[in-house]
Amino acid sequence: QGKFTLLRDTRTDGSFLVHHFLSFYLRAGCKVCFVALLQSFSHYNIVAQKLGVSLTAAKERGQLVFLEGLKSCLDLFFGEKEEEQSGQPSPLQFISESASNLKALFDFIQTSLTPADSDSWKSPVLLVDDLSVLLSLGATPVAVLDFIHYCRVTVCSQLKGNIVVLVHSSEDSEDEENKLVVTSLCHHSDLILWVEGLATGFCKDVHGQITIIRRLSLELMAEQDRVQIYQYKIQDKNVTFFARGLSAAVL
């Protein structure tokens, strides 16, 4: 509890980690606020069903609060003022404003995860897929980092919950804003799962490499970060991990 996990992908798609954490926390009985900026609800629901979880049922019983970013963006772009049932403005209201202010999004998350008296869920979880989209929608790097800082204080410190965030990164990209956000998040993460495509290109039996960085230096200044590197293959309903060069196809 109280941990910030950063999912980072380079030259590949790391969304399989998002699906894992979403199904994992729902099965564990946690209250989940999912800020989905990349895909539609039906997409996540279809994948979750393969993993044995129903997002529709989780929404109906109040365990899952799902923000469908694609739909909210369309409503704002075409001038439809999306009002929540509580009368609050859209969480992505900053798109139609001149100021890059993510306060409405933070308020939505805070309201969603603050436990009510009748709630019996375990620790709250904030899941974001993916944070880089906020920059593409016009938010400044400072606004995004401030937003994450306030979420960490609220979810991790006050509510004793967890945050899982996916960001895209590219080593040869000229997007300085995204580089700034990714670098800053790496410095503040308790756990980093960095997924990379193979430097040698596509392979049928090895889909990429994952580096697991446990930031022990954040807790004990004398400790060094623990780094583990594996390769993986994505299958229909699970993912196989193995040491580098030890794929079943190779052996």
SULQUIPE-V867956 format. One record per run of one state. SS is the DSSP state (H for helix, E for strand, C for the rest). FROM is the first residue (numbers start at 1). TO is the last residue. If there is no record, write none. Layout:
# SULQUIPE-V867956
ss->SS from->FROM to->TO
ss->SS from->FROM to->TO
This chain:
# SULQUIPE-V867956
ss->C from->1 to->3
ss->E from->4 to->10
ss->C from->11 to->14
ss->H from->15 to->27
ss->C from->28 to->29
ss->E from->30 to->36
ss->C from->37 to->40
ss->H from->41 to->50
ss->C from->51 to->54
ss->H from->55 to->60
ss->C from->61 to->63
ss->E from->64 to->68
ss->H from->69 to->77
ss->C from->78 to->92
ss->H from->93 to->96
ss->C from->97 to->102
ss->H from->103 to->113
ss->C from->114 to->121
ss->E from->122 to->129
ss->C from->130 to->131
ss->H from->132 to->136
ss->C from->137 to->140
ss->H from->141 to->158
ss->C from->159 to->161
ss->E from->162 to->168
ss->C from->169 to->175
ss->H from->176 to->188
ss->C from->189 to->190
ss->E from->191 to->196
ss->C from->197 to->207
ss->E from->208 to->214
ss->C from->215 to->215
ss->H from->216 to->218
ss->C from->219 to->225
ss->E from->226 to->234
ss->C from->235 to->238
ss->E from->239 to->242
ss->C from->243 to->251
